[in-house]
Structure formats: C-alpha cells, structure tokens
Amino acid sequence: MSTPARELKQEEEQPGTSPPSDLVSIGAAAVALGVSERALRYYQQLGLISCGRTPGGTRRYSEADLARVARIRELQSLLGLELDEIAIVLANDDRLAEIRQAYHDERTGEAERLELARECLALLEHLRVIVRTKQAAMGKFLADLDQRIAHTQDVLKGQPRAASRPERSSPKPSVAPTRPRPH
C-alpha cells in the first residue's frame, strides 16, 4: 500500500533529488570518485545511476549518487563483476532497501512482514549465487595460475613436471610400413 506521504518520502530519497546545495558537478564527482566523466555518463546511460540536472541540462550528483558510483567501482574491483551483473546487484540492493523500509513501517502487518522477509531471503540468496559463481571462476583461475607457477619453478630448477602438462614435441613423421619386395 502506498500513501501520498509515503510516496513523497520515497521521492525525497531517490538519487539525484537532493537539494541543489548538496549537488556537485560531473567534473567534481569524477575527481572525488577517481573515475572519468565518460564513465559517469556511461553508468547513467546504462541506468546504473540517475543524477539530477540543472534547468540548463547540466548533470549534478548527490551524495547518494556518489555512494552508488563508489558501490559500482567496489563491485568491479573487489568481485570483478561485469556491468550487467552490477545492474542486478544494484537492483537487488534497491529492492532490499525498499523491503527494509516497508518492513519497519508501523502500518505493515505481520503477514506482509513475513512476505517481505521471504522476498528479502530470495534476493539475498540470488546475490549469493552471483558471488559464488565469480568465486568459483576465480578459484579455477587461481588453481591454473598455481600450476603454471609450480611448473615454471620446476623449469628453473631444471626439473620439468611431467604430470602437470603434456610436453609439446614435434610430430614424428609417419612412415608407412614397408613390405619386403619380391626378388
């Protein structure tokens, strides 16, 4: 259930809707976040962020916008997530925030709270799958890297590992079996 007061409160909390005094230019946001202005425009184009605009169309970034870009960068660097995966994580984060707000609203009944908790659990489990998938891929990469390091160390010691990888050798010329010639 949504009331006008509740909708107004949600609008106030949306990214890019802070009072003008709290907003910074794209250049200042880029410098503060250590990203390019182009990256900020691209994130907005993909729908990862939505910033405010002046009447003249200049982008202005709120603290919430800056925090969201910092979260994007964290997900890229820490987990190595692609932007499409980050979009899923951010959508889940947004929905989790809505769930938390609705759950703690005094007008929310017990049955609705239980349903919100179930949805929260499903979202968290989905996020866990994303992280586990990346973790598994990183584990395979790390195992391969460890194997290559060990092989290189053995080569340096003069003891190539036979079991780690098959040796590459030049193919032997195939020779057709010869039959004895009748005399």
C-alpha positions as CSV (number, residue, x, y, z in Angstrom):
1,M,0.0,0.0,0.0
2,S,1.3,3.4,-0.9
3,T,0.1,6.7,0.5
4,P,0.9,10.1,-0.8
5,A,3.1,10.9,2.2
6,R,5.0,7.6,1.7
7,E,5.5,8.3,-2.0
8,L,6.8,11.8,-1.2
9,K,9.2,10.4,1.3
10,Q,10.4,7.8,-1.2
11,E,10.9,10.6,-3.8
12,E,13.0,12.6,-1.4
13,E,15.3,9.6,-1.0
14,Q,15.7,8.9,-4.7
15,P,19.2,9.6,-6.2
16,G,19.6,12.9,-7.8
17,T,16.8,14.6,-5.8
18,S,18.9,16.2,-3.1
19,P,18.6,20.0,-2.5
20,P,20.7,21.9,-5.1
21,S,23.3,22.9,-2.4
22,D,24.2,19.3,-1.9
23,L,24.8,18.6,-5.6
24,V,28.2,18.5,-7.3
25,S,29.2,18.9,-11.0
26,I,30.2,15.9,-13.1
27,G,33.8,17.1,-13.0
28,A,33.9,17.3,-9.2
29,A,32.1,13.9,-8.9
30,A,34.6,12.3,-11.3
31,V,37.6,13.7,-9.4
32,A,36.1,12.7,-6.0
33,L,35.4,9.1,-7.2
34,G,38.5,8.6,-9.3
35,V,36.6,7.9,-12.4
36,S,36.3,9.7,-15.7
37,E,33.4,11.9,-16.7
38,R,32.8,9.5,-19.6
39,A,32.4,6.6,-17.1
40,L,29.7,8.6,-15.2
41,R,27.8,9.3,-18.3
42,Y,28.1,5.6,-19.3
43,Y,26.8,4.5,-15.9
44,Q,23.8,6.8,-16.4
45,Q,23.2,5.6,-19.9
46,L,23.1,2.0,-18.6
47,G,20.7,3.1,-15.9
48,L,23.1,2.2,-13.1
49,I,22.8,5.8,-11.7
50,S,20.4,8.7,-12.3
51,C,21.6,12.1,-11.4
52,G,19.8,15.4,-11.2
53,R,20.1,18.1,-13.9
54,T,20.0,21.8,-13.8
55,P,17.4,23.7,-15.9
56,G,20.2,24.0,-18.5
57,G,20.7,20.2,-18.6
58,T,24.0,20.1,-16.7
59,R,24.4,16.9,-14.7
60,R,24.5,17.3,-10.9
61,Y,25.4,14.5,-8.5
62,S,24.1,14.0,-4.9
63,E,25.8,12.2,-2.1
64,A,23.6,9.2,-2.9
65,D,24.8,9.2,-6.5
66,L,28.4,9.4,-5.4
67,A,27.8,6.5,-3.0
68,R,26.2,4.4,-5.7
69,V,29.2,5.0,-8.1
70,A,31.5,4.0,-5.3
71,R,29.5,0.8,-4.9
72,I,29.8,0.2,-8.6
73,R,33.5,0.6,-8.5
74,E,33.8,-1.6,-5.4
75,L,31.8,-4.4,-7.2
76,Q,34.0,-4.1,-10.2
77,S,37.3,-4.1,-8.4
78,L,36.5,-6.4,-5.4
79,L,34.4,-9.0,-7.1
80,G,35.3,-8.4,-10.8
81,L,31.6,-8.1,-11.7
82,E,30.6,-7.0,-15.2
83,L,28.3,-4.1,-15.5
84,D,25.3,-6.3,-16.3
85,E,25.9,-8.2,-13.1
86,I,26.4,-5.0,-11.2
87,A,23.0,-3.8,-12.6
88,I,21.4,-6.9,-11.0
89,V,23.2,-6.4,-7.7
90,L,22.1,-2.7,-7.6
91,A,18.5,-3.6,-8.4
92,N,18.6,-6.1,-5.6
93,D,20.2,-3.5,-3.3
94,D,17.4,-1.0,-4.2
95,R,14.7,-3.6,-3.6
96,L,16.3,-4.7,-0.3
97,A,16.2,-1.0,0.9
98,E,12.5,-0.8,-0.1
99,I,11.8,-4.0,1.7
100,R,13.6,-2.8,4.8
101,Q,11.7,0.4,4.8
102,A,8.3,-1.3,4.3
103,Y,9.2,-3.9,7.0
104,H,9.8,-1.3,9.6
105,D,6.8,0.8,8.7
106,E,4.3,0.7,11.5
107,R,1.5,0.3,9.1
108,T,2.9,-3.0,7.8
109,G,1.0,-6.0,9.1
110,E,2.6,-9.3,10.3
111,A,1.6,-11.2,7.2
112,E,3.1,-8.6,4.9
113,R,6.3,-8.6,7.0
114,L,6.6,-12.3,6.6
115,E,6.2,-12.0,2.8
116,L,8.8,-9.2,2.8
117,A,11.2,-11.4,4.7
118,R,10.7,-14.2,2.2
119,E,11.4,-11.8,-0.7
120,C,14.4,-10.5,1.1
121,L,15.8,-14.0,1.6
122,A,15.2,-14.8,-2.1
123,L,17.1,-11.7,-3.1
124,L,20.0,-12.4,-0.8
125,E,20.2,-15.9,-2.0
126,H,20.3,-14.7,-5.6
127,L,23.2,-12.3,-4.7
128,R,25.0,-15.2,-3.1
129,V,24.7,-17.2,-6.3
130,I,26.3,-14.3,-8.2
131,V,29.2,-14.1,-5.8
132,R,29.7,-17.9,-5.6
133,T,29.8,-18.1,-9.4
134,K,32.5,-15.4,-9.5
135,Q,34.3,-17.1,-6.6
136,A,34.3,-20.5,-8.5
137,A,35.7,-18.9,-11.6
138,M,38.4,-17.1,-9.6
139,G,39.2,-20.4,-7.9
140,K,39.7,-22.1,-11.3
141,F,41.9,-19.3,-12.5
142,L,43.9,-19.4,-9.3
143,A,44.4,-23.1,-9.5
144,D,45.6,-22.8,-13.1
145,L,47.9,-20.0,-12.1
146,D,49.3,-22.0,-9.2
147,Q,50.0,-24.9,-11.5
148,R,51.8,-22.7,-14.0
149,I,53.9,-21.1,-11.2
150,A,54.9,-24.6,-10.0
151,H,55.8,-25.7,-13.5
152,T,57.9,-22.5,-14.1
153,Q,59.7,-23.0,-10.7
154,D,60.5,-26.6,-11.7
155,V,61.8,-25.5,-15.1
156,L,64.0,-23.0,-13.3
157,K,65.3,-25.8,-11.1
158,G,65.9,-28.0,-14.2
159,Q,63.2,-30.4,-13.4
160,P,60.2,-30.0,-15.6
161,R,57.0,-31.6,-14.3
162,A,55.8,-34.4,-16.4
163,A,52.4,-34.7,-14.8
164,S,51.3,-31.1,-14.9
165,R,51.0,-30.6,-18.7
166,P,51.9,-32.8,-21.6
167,E,55.1,-31.9,-23.2
168,R,54.9,-30.4,-26.7
169,S,57.1,-32.2,-29.1
170,S,57.3,-32.0,-32.8
171,P,55.2,-34.6,-34.5
172,K,57.0,-37.7,-35.7
173,P,56.9,-38.2,-39.4
174,S,54.5,-41.0,-40.2
175,V,56.2,-43.8,-42.2
176,A,54.2,-46.3,-43.9
177,P,55.2,-49.9,-43.1
178,T,57.4,-51.3,-45.8
179,R,56.8,-54.7,-47.3
180,P,59.6,-56.8,-48.5
181,R,59.9,-56.7,-52.2
182,P,59.7,-59.8,-54.1
183,H,63.0,-60.5,-55.9
